[in-house]
Amino acid sequence: FWGPPPPPSPPPPPPPPSTSPTTTAEPVIPSGLLAVYKPRGFTSSDAVAKVRSVLQRHMREAVGRRVKVKVGHGGTLDPLATGVLVLGVGGGCKQLTDYLSGSKRYRALGRLGAETETLDTEGKVVEECPADHVTPEALLGALPDFRGDIEQVPPMFSALHKDGKRLYELARQGITVERESRPVTIHHLDLLQGPTEWAAALPTAAGTARVGHGLGDDDICAPVPFSDPGAALALPDFALDVECSGGTYIRSLISDLARHHSVQSCAHMTLLERTKQGPFTLDHCLPLSQWTFDGICTHVEWCNTNVLAHASNEQ
């Protein structure tokens, strides 16, 4: 048995020609995982609903009846955020549990000088803080205290439950409740000081220190493109590269970092992009323009063959 394998058996003879009329084979949706690029303004549920709708509509047109297609996601991204969103199709939904609790990597922008009720650009400014004294060295000096296993208090504007209600529902009623801190792990945390091609827009600085106003209430507060996308960020804006466990709130991390004793300011998050989830990176993501039946099915097969199989071989 150490020799070469035996030659393959000859193929069976072809079946006799059919006399029945030709029928078109019913399209098959492959089961598995895929990564899509979630655009700004989409909820994770919006992305799931769109992919499901595309698949179901095509199947209904192809076979003349409604075909139920199961689609789910492996970890919520806020509407403000963009980037890697892992979806499961069919039997692939059973694999999503690992992605809900698994580590994720982000690029985030923060702005010193004002804190909002939501800790991002969605809410109204609730506090102004001095920021002119803050240096990159001060931010770098605070980072070690946020690496590793830390305790984090979740924001009021979050989907966590308290007494049967989601926290954001209470927050919208003006109710603030005590939240217990939760253990999270920050595997990697660094200050990004290079070019900013990946950040498409930022709210203008003039709009961030108006207590009681939303950052998008008027034109002066609206996001604007960088005049020089290749330029490095300058304070009060700063960027973080974060790899963390599931359940970590990056906007809370930015807020807590700004209040560290070496920084002594406050901040809110202005942009968030998930760059990695499990083995999936930005390079593996299907853009919105390709969320078609053929695009989705082809990408499920491609991800299973080129991403998941490769990741399994490395383990």
VEXVEX-875869 format. One record per atom (N, C-alpha, C): x, y, z; residue in one letter. Coordinates in steps of 0.05 Angstrom, whole numbers, padded with zeros to 5 digits, always signed. Layout:
BEGIN
XYZa ...
//
This chain:
BEGIN
+00016-00024+00000f +00000+00000+00000f +00017+00025+00000f +00043+00023-00002w +00060+00046-00003w +00062+00057-00032w +00052+00042-00051g +00055+00050-00079g +00034+00071-00086g +00034+00078-00112p +00014+00098-00121p -00014+00087-00119p -00034+00105-00116p -00062+00096-00114p -00070+00082-00139p -00090+00063-00137p -00099+00049-00161p -00112+00069-00180p -00113+00062-00206p -00126+00080-00225p -00155+00082-00219p -00167+00105-00225p -00196+00108-00219p -00213+00090-00236p -00236+00082-00226s -00254+00065-00241s -00265+00080-00265s -00270+00065-00287p -00281+00079-00310p -00308+00091-00304p -00314+00114-00316p -00340+00127-00310p -00363+00110-00320p -00386+00111-00307p -00409+00096-00315p -00419+00105-00343p -00432+00088-00358p -00442+00097-00384p -00463+00119-00381p -00464+00136-00400p -00484+00158-00398p -00512+00147-00399p -00531+00161-00385p -00558+00152-00385p -00571+00155-00412p -00591+00139-00419p -00604+00141-00445p -00617+00168-00447p -00619+00179-00471p -00632+00205-00474p -00661+00205-00465p -00669+00226-00452s -00695+00228-00440s -00715+00237-00462s -00739+00226-00460t -00760+00234-00479t -00778+00255-00467t -00774+00261-00440s -00791+00281-00427s -00782+00309-00435s -00800+00328-00433p -00792+00356-00440p -00770+00366-00421p -00753+00384-00432t -00731+00395-00417t -00742+00414-00395t -00731+00411-00371t -00739+00429-00349t -00715+00444-00338t -00718+00468-00329t -00697+00484-00318t -00692+00476-00289t -00667+00470-00282a -00661+00462-00254a -00667+00484-00235a -00678+00477-00212e -00684+00497-00191e -00658+00508-00180e -00655+00535-00178p -00631+00546-00167p -00627+00537-00138p -00602+00534-00130v -00596+00525-00103v -00580+00547-00089v -00589+00554-00065i -00575+00573-00048i -00555+00559-00031i -00529+00564-00033p -00510+00549-00016p -00512+00558+00013p -00508+00539+00031s -00507+00545+00060s -00479+00552+00068s -00476+00571+00086g -00450+00578+00096g -00449+00606+00106g -00425+00617+00109l -00420+00643+00119l -00409+00661+00096l -00414+00687+00099l -00402+00707+00082l -00398+00732+00097l -00380+00749+00088a -00375+00775+00100a -00385+00796+00080a -00401+00815+00090v -00409+00838+00074v -00398+00863+00086v -00396+00884+00070y -00388+00910+00081y -00413+00926+00087y -00418+00930+00113k -00442+00944+00122k -00438+00974+00118k -00456+00987+00102p -00453+01016+00098p -00463+01031+00123p -00454+01056+00125r -00464+01074+00145r -00494+01079+00141r -00509+01079+00163g -00538+01083+00161g -00554+01057+00161g -00542+01035+00155f -00555+01009+00156f -00552+00998+00185f -00574+00986+00196t -00571+00970+00219t -00562+00942+00210t -00552+00926+00229s -00545+00899+00222s -00569+00883+00213s -00592+00889+00225s -00617+00876+00217s -00625+00885+00189s -00620+00910+00181d -00625+00919+00154d -00609+00903+00134d -00584+00897+00140a -00567+00882+00122a -00578+00853+00119a -00586+00841+00141v -00597+00814+00141v -00622+00814+00124v -00640+00834+00128a -00665+00835+00114a -00661+00839+00084a -00642+00855+00077k -00637+00860+00048k -00626+00835+00034k -00607+00821+00047v -00596+00797+00035v -00618+00775+00033v -00634+00772+00054r -00656+00753+00054r -00676+00759+00031r -00682+00785+00029s -00702+00793+00009s -00692+00787-00019s -00666+00793-00024v -00655+00788-00051v -00656+00758-00058v -00649+00741-00039l -00650+00712-00043l -00678+00702-00047l -00696+00710-00030q -00724+00700-00031q -00738+00710-00056q -00733+00734-00064r -00746+00745-00088r -00737+00729-00113r -00711+00724-00115h -00701+00709-00138h -00713+00680-00138h -00714+00667-00115m -00725+00640-00114m -00755+00640-00121m -00769+00660-00112r -00798+00662-00119r -00802+00665-00149r -00786+00682-00161e -00788+00686-00190e -00779+00661-00206e -00760+00646-00194a -00749+00622-00208a -00768+00598-00207a -00781+00594-00184v -00796+00569-00180v -00826+00575-00177v -00834+00600-00177g -00862+00607-00176g -00876+00604-00149g -00860+00602-00128r -00872+00600-00102r -00853+00612-00082r -00863+00618-00058r -00846+00630-00037r -00828+00609-00025r -00802+00615-00024v -00783+00597-00012v -00771+00611+00012v -00773+00599+00036k -00762+00611+00060k -00732+00608+00061k -00718+00630+00066v -00689+00630+00067v -00681+00641+00094v -00664+00626+00109k -00655+00634+00135k -00629+00650+00132k -00629+00674+00143v -00605+00691+00143v -00602+00704+00171v -00578+00705+00182g -00573+00718+00208g -00546+00731+00207g -00540+00746+00229h -00514+00760+00230h -00499+00751+00255h -00473+00755+00255g -00455+00746+00276g -00445+00767+00294g -00460+00789+00297g -00451+00810+00316g -00459+00838+00306g -00474+00852+00323t -00486+00877+00315t -00465+00899+00310t -00470+00914+00289l -00456+00939+00284l -00476+00962+00285l -00470+00983+00300d -00488+01006+00302d -00492+01018+00274d -00515+01032+00270p -00520+01045+00244p -00497+01064+00237p -00485+01078+00257l -00463+01096+00251l -00438+01082+00240l -00435+01056+00247a -00411+01041+00241a -00412+01029+00213a -00389+01024+00202t -00386+01011+00176t -00367+00987+00180t -00365+00971+00158g -00344+00950+00159g -00354+00922+00158g -00338+00904+00169v -00342+00875+00166v -00367+00866+00182v -00386+00854+00169l -00409+00842+00182l -00411+00813+00171l -00408+00794+00189v -00410+00766+00181v -00439+00757+00181v -00448+00745+00159l -00475+00735+00156l -00475+00705+00153l -00495+00692+00162g -00499+00664+00157g -00523+00660+00140g -00521+00641+00121v -00543+00634+00103v -00549+00604+00106v -00575+00598+00111g -00583+00570+00114g -00569+00558+00138g -00557+00535+00134g -00543+00521+00156g -00520+00536+00167g -00510+00556+00153g -00488+00573+00163g -00496+00589+00188g -00522+00593+00192c -00531+00608+00216c -00523+00594+00241c -00519+00567+00240k -00511+00553+00264k -00483+00559+00273k -00467+00571+00255q -00439+00577+00261q -00436+00605+00273q -00458+00621+00273l -00456+00649+00281l -00450+00654+00310l -00457+00634+00327t -00452+00638+00356t -00423+00644+00362t -00405+00631+00348d -00376+00636+00353d -00369+00665+00346d -00382+00677+00328y -00376+00704+00319y -00388+00725+00338y -00410+00718+00350l -00423+00737+00369l -00404+00742+00393l -00392+00721+00403s -00375+00724+00427s -00345+00727+00420s -00338+00723+00395g -00310+00723+00388g -00298+00751+00386g -00272+00753+00382s -00258+00779+00381s -00263+00793+00355s -00262+00819+00356k -00267+00836+00333k -00246+00858+00333k -00240+00870+00309r -00221+00891+00308r -00234+00916+00294r -00227+00939+00305y -00239+00964+00295y -00219+00986+00291y -00225+01005+00273r -00213+01031+00272r -00234+01051+00280r -00227+01068+00299a -00247+01087+00309a -00235+01115+00311a -00251+01135+00306l -00244+01163+00310l -00258+01174+00334l -00244+01189+00350g -00255+01203+00373g -00249+01233+00370g -00265+01249+00384r -00260+01278+00385r -00262+01287+00414r -00240+01300+00422l -00239+01311+00449l -00255+01337+00451l -00264+01343+00476g -00276+01369+00480g -00306+01369+00486g -00319+01348+00479a -00348+01346+00484a -00357+01317+00486a -00376+01313+00504e -00388+01286+00507e -00417+01288+00500e -00428+01268+00486t -00456+01268+00479t -00471+01247+00495t -00497+01248+00495e -00513+01229+00510e -00510+01201+00500e -00504+01198+00474t -00500+01171+00462t -00471+01163+00460t -00453+01181+00467l -00424+01177+00465l -00414+01176+00436l -00432+01183+00417d -00424+01185+00389d -00438+01209+00377d -00439+01211+00351t -00450+01235+00338t -00480+01235+00335t -00493+01214+00345e -00522+01211+00343e -00537+01228+00363e -00524+01234+00386g -00539+01247+00408g -00531+01276+00412g -00544+01288+00431k -00539+01316+00438k -00515+01318+00456k -00502+01341+00454v -00479+01346+00472v -00489+01351+00500v -00477+01337+00520v -00485+01339+00547v -00463+01352+00565v -00439+01353+00555e -00417+01364+00571e -00395+01375+00553e -00384+01398+00560e -00360+01409+00547e -00337+01406+00565e -00313+01401+00554c -00289+01397+00570c -00266+01411+00556c -00247+01422+00571p -00223+01432+00558p -00207+01410+00545p -00196+01416+00521a -00181+01396+00507a -00155+01407+00495a -00150+01433+00497d -00126+01445+00486d -00100+01435+00498d -00103+01426+00523h -00079+01417+00538h -00071+01388+00530h -00088+01373+00517v -00083+01345+00511v -00062+01342+00489v -00043+01324+00493t -00023+01318+00473t -00025+01289+00465t -00013+01282+00442p -00012+01253+00435p +00002+01236+00457p +00022+01248+00470e +00036+01234+00491e +00018+01227+00514e -00001+01246+00520a -00020+01241+00542a -00038+01217+00535a -00048+01216+00511l -00065+01194+00502l -00049+01168+00502l -00025+01169+00492l -00008+01145+00492l -00003+01135+00521l +00000+01154+00539g +00006+01146+00567g -00018+01133+00580g -00042+01138+00570a -00066+01126+00582a -00072+01098+00571a -00062+01092+00548l -00070+01067+00535l -00064+01042+00551l -00041+01040+00564p -00035+01015+00579p -00056+01007+00599p -00070+01027+00611d -00090+01021+00631d -00116+01009+00618d -00118+01009+00592f -00141+00999+00578f -00135+00974+00562f -00112+00963+00565r -00105+00938+00552r -00108+00915+00570r -00115+00891+00559g -00119+00868+00575g -00148+00865+00585g -00151+00853+00608d -00178+00849+00620d -00185+00874+00636d -00207+00887+00628i -00216+00911+00641i -00246+00909+00648i -00256+00927+00664e -00284+00929+00670e -00295+00953+00654e -00318+00950+00642q -00330+00971+00626q -00359+00974+00632q -00368+00999+00637v -00396+01005+00642v -00409+01010+00615v -00429+00994+00607p -00442+00998+00581p -00457+01025+00580p -00459+01037+00557p -00473+01063+00555p -00503+01060+00558p -00517+01082+00566m -00546+01081+00568m -00558+01075+00541m -00547+01087+00520f -00558+01082+00493f -00545+01056+00482f -00557+01034+00492s -00548+01008+00483s -00572+00989+00483s -00569+00965+00471a -00591+00947+00469a -00593+00928+00492a -00577+00932+00513l -00578+00915+00537l -00605+00919+00551l -00613+00898+00566h -00639+00899+00580h -00635+00907+00609h -00655+00921+00619k -00657+00928+00648k -00686+00927+00656k -00693+00908+00673d -00721+00904+00682d -00739+00901+00658d -00731+00885+00639g -00748+00879+00616g -00749+00900+00594g -00735+00921+00597k -00734+00942+00576k -00705+00946+00567k -00703+00953+00542r -00676+00959+00531r -00667+00986+00542r -00641+00989+00547l -00631+01013+00559l -00636+01038+00541l -00634+01035+00515y -00639+01058+00498y -00668+01068+00499y -00687+01049+00505e -00715+01058+00508e -00718+01075+00533e -00704+01068+00555l -00705+01084+00579l -00691+01111+00574l -00668+01110+00560a -00653+01134+00555a -00669+01154+00539a -00684+01145+00520r -00701+01163+00504r -00723+01176+00520r -00730+01163+00542q -00750+01175+00560q -00737+01194+00581q -00711+01197+00579g -00696+01214+00598g -00690+01200+00624g -00692+01174+00624i -00687+01158+00648i -00659+01146+00647i -00643+01151+00668t -00617+01140+00671t -00617+01120+00694t -00607+01096+00689v -00607+01076+00710v -00578+01067+00715v -00575+01056+00739e -00548+01045+00746e -00542+01021+00729e -00518+01020+00717r -00509+00997+00701r -00485+00985+00714r -00485+00959+00717e -00462+00945+00728e -00440+00943+00707e -00416+00946+00716s -00393+00942+00697s -00391+00913+00689s -00381+00909+00665r -00378+00882+00654r -00349+00877+00646r -00340+00853+00650p -00312+00847+00642p -00310+00844+00611p -00291+00858+00600v -00284+00855+00571v -00254+00854+00569v -00245+00845+00546t -00216+00842+00541t -00208+00858+00517t -00188+00875+00521i -00176+00891+00499i -00150+00877+00492i -00151+00862+00470h -00127+00847+00461h -00106+00865+00450h -00114+00887+00437h -00095+00905+00424h -00107+00933+00424h -00091+00953+00431l -00100+00981+00431l -00077+00999+00425l -00079+01014+00403d -00058+01033+00395d -00070+01058+00384d -00055+01079+00386l -00062+01105+00374l -00053+01105+00345l -00071+01111+00326l -00064+01113+00298l -00056+01141+00292l -00033+01146+00281q -00024+01173+00276q -00016+01177+00246q -00023+01157+00229g -00015+01159+00201g -00037+01173+00184g -00036+01169+00158p -00055+01181+00140p -00083+01171+00145p -00103+01185+00135t -00131+01180+00143t -00148+01173+00118t -00137+01160+00098e -00153+01153+00074e -00178+01137+00081e -00177+01121+00103w -00200+01104+00109w -00223+01119+00122w -00218+01144+00131a -00239+01160+00144a -00250+01179+00123a -00275+01175+00116a -00287+01190+00094a -00296+01218+00102a -00305+01221+00127a -00316+01247+00135a -00315+01250+00165a -00315+01274+00174l -00316+01281+00203l -00335+01304+00208l -00349+01304+00231p -00364+01328+00237p -00345+01352+00240p -00354+01375+00233t -00337+01399+00236t -00334+01406+00265t -00310+01417+00272a -00303+01422+00300a -00322+01442+00313a -00333+01461+00297a -00349+01482+00309a -00375+01471+00321a -00383+01447+00314g -00408+01437+00324g -00406+01420+00348g -00383+01415+00359t -00380+01395+00380t -00383+01406+00408t -00385+01432+00412a -00385+01442+00439a -00410+01459+00444a -00433+01449+00435r -00458+01464+00439r -00476+01446+00456r -00475+01450+00481v -00491+01434+00500v -00520+01436+00493v -00533+01413+00492g -00562+01413+00486g -00569+01411+00457g -00549+01411+00440h -00553+01409+00411h -00542+01383+00400h -00555+01372+00380g -00544+01348+00367g -00523+01356+00347g -00504+01338+00343l -00481+01345+00326l -00490+01347+00296l -00512+01336+00289g -00522+01338+00262g -00546+01356+00259g -00550+01374+00278d -00574+01391+00277d -00573+01412+00255d -00549+01420+00248d -00547+01440+00227d -00522+01435+00210d -00519+01451+00189d -00497+01445+00170d -00470+01447+00183d -00466+01464+00202i -00440+01468+00214i -00431+01444+00230i -00451+01427+00237c -00444+01403+00253c -00443+01378+00236c -00450+01380+00211a -00453+01356+00194a -00425+01345+00186a -00424+01319+00181p -00398+01308+00171p -00390+01321+00145p -00364+01327+00142v -00353+01338+00117v -00329+01322+00109v -00324+01319+00083p -00300+01304+00074p -00274+01318+00083p -00253+01303+00088f -00227+01314+00094f -00218+01330+00069f -00206+01353+00073s -00195+01368+00051s -00170+01354+00040s -00156+01340+00058d -00132+01325+00050d -00133+01298+00062d -00145+01278+00048p -00148+01251+00060p -00122+01238+00067p -00100+01247+00055g -00074+01234+00061g -00060+01246+00085g -00072+01267+00097a -00059+01280+00120a -00064+01264+00145a -00046+01268+00165a -00049+01255+00190a -00070+01270+00207a -00083+01256+00225l -00102+01268+00243l -00088+01288+00262l -00102+01308+00270a -00092+01327+00289a -00112+01330+00312a -00103+01332+00336l -00120+01337+00359l -00137+01362+00354l -00162+01362+00362p -00176+01344+00381p -00185+01318+00370p -00180+01312+00344d -00188+01287+00333d -00165+01266+00337d -00173+01242+00343f -00153+01221+00346f -00165+01194+00337f -00148+01176+00330a -00157+01150+00319a -00145+01127+00335a -00161+01106+00338l -00152+01083+00353l -00154+01058+00336l -00136+01039+00340d -00137+01012+00329d -00142+00994+00352d -00165+00980+00352v -00174+00964+00376v -00181+00936+00367v -00170+00916+00380e -00180+00889+00378e -00190+00881+00405e -00215+00871+00406c -00228+00867+00432c -00246+00843+00432c -00255+00835+00456s -00274+00813+00458s -00302+00823+00451s -00319+00804+00446g -00347+00810+00441g -00359+00825+00465g -00378+00843+00460g -00391+00858+00482g -00376+00883+00489g -00354+00890+00476t -00340+00915+00482t -00353+00938+00467t -00357+00960+00481y -00367+00985+00468y -00344+01003+00463y -00338+01008+00438i -00316+01025+00430i -00321+01054+00438i -00346+01063+00436r -00352+01091+00444r -00348+01095+00474r -00353+01074+00490s -00347+01076+00519s -00317+01077+00523s -00303+01061+00508l -00273+01061+00510l -00262+01088+00504l -00272+01101+00484i -00263+01128+00477i -00269+01148+00499i -00293+01146+00509s -00302+01164+00531s -00284+01160+00556s -00280+01135+00563d -00264+01129+00587d -00235+01137+00583d -00225+01133+00559l -00197+01142+00554l -00194+01172+00557l -00213+01187+00548a -00211+01216+00550a -00212+01226+00579a -00226+01210+00596r -00228+01218+00625r -00206+01207+00642r -00188+01192+00630h -00165+01182+00645h -00149+01205+00657h -00136+01200+00680h -00123+01222+00695h -00100+01234+00679h -00089+01220+00660s -00068+01232+00644s -00078+01249+00621s -00104+01247+00615v -00116+01262+00593v -00134+01285+00604v -00152+01278+00623q -00169+01298+00637q -00185+01315+00617q -00201+01301+00601s -00219+01315+00583s -00244+01297+00579s -00258+01301+00558c -00280+01284+00552c -00281+01281+00521c -00296+01262+00511a -00295+01257+00482a -00320+01241+00474a -00324+01241+00448h -00345+01224+00436h -00333+01211+00411h -00345+01189+00402m -00336+01175+00378m -00349+01188+00353m -00333+01192+00333t -00344+01205+00308t -00346+01185+00285t -00329+01165+00284l -00330+01145+00263l -00321+01118+00275l -00332+01096+00264l -00325+01069+00272l -00326+01051+00248l -00304+01036+00244e -00304+01016+00222e -00293+00990+00234e -00309+00969+00231r -00299+00942+00239r -00282+00931+00216r -00257+00925+00223t -00238+00916+00202t -00233+00886+00202t -00242+00872+00223k -00238+00843+00224k -00258+00831+00243k -00268+00808+00235q -00285+00792+00252q -00280+00763+00247q -00268+00749+00267g -00259+00722+00262g -00238+00722+00240g -00239+00704+00221p -00219+00705+00199p -00225+00725+00177p -00248+00738+00179f -00257+00756+00157f -00246+00784+00161f -00235+00795+00140t -00224+00823+00140t -00239+00839+00119t -00232+00865+00118l -00244+00882+00098l -00241+00872+00069l -00218+00859+00064d -00213+00848+00037d -00232+00826+00029d -00246+00814+00049h -00264+00792+00044h -00293+00801+00041h -00298+00826+00043c -00326+00836+00045c -00339+00841+00017c -00364+00833+00015l -00380+00838-00009l -00392+00866-00007l -00386+00884-00026p -00397+00911-00024p -00427+00911-00031p -00441+00932-00022l -00470+00934-00025l -00478+00931-00055l -00462+00942-00073s -00469+00941-00102s -00470+00913-00113s -00459+00893-00098q -00458+00865-00107q -00477+00847-00091q -00495+00859-00075w -00514+00843-00060w -00537+00835-00079w -00530+00818-00099t -00548+00806-00118t -00550+00776-00112t -00569+00762-00125f -00571+00734-00120f -00545+00720-00128f -00535+00725-00152d -00510+00712-00161d -00486+00721-00144d -00486+00747-00137g -00463+00757-00121g -00462+00745-00094g -00485+00742-00081i -00487+00731-00054i -00479+00701-00054i -00492+00686-00073c -00487+00657-00073c -00457+00651-00080c -00447+00666-00099t -00418+00662-00106t -00400+00669-00083t -00407+00689-00068h -00390+00698-00046h -00392+00679-00022h -00415+00666-00018v -00416+00646+00003v -00397+00623-00003v -00398+00614-00028e -00380+00592-00036e -00351+00601-00034e -00345+00626-00043w -00318+00635-00043w -00307+00637-00014w -00324+00648+00004c -00315+00650+00033c -00311+00623+00045c -00328+00604+00039n -00325+00577+00050n -00299+00564+00041n -00292+00569+00015t -00268+00556+00003t -00243+00571+00010t -00243+00597+00009n -00219+00613+00010n -00213+00625+00038n -00234+00629+00054v -00229+00642+00080v -00231+00621+00102v -00254+00608+00104l -00259+00589+00126l -00241+00564+00124l -00238+00554+00100a -00221+00530+00096a -00192+00537+00103a -00183+00561+00094h -00155+00569+00100h -00151+00573+00130h -00172+00585+00143a -00170+00589+00172a -00168+00563+00187a -00184+00543+00178s -00183+00516+00191s -00156+00503+00187s -00144+00507+00164n -00117+00494+00160n -00096+00506+00177n -00100+00532+00186e -00080+00545+00202e -00082+00537+00232e -00105+00526+00240q -00109+00519+00268q -00094+00493+00275q 
//
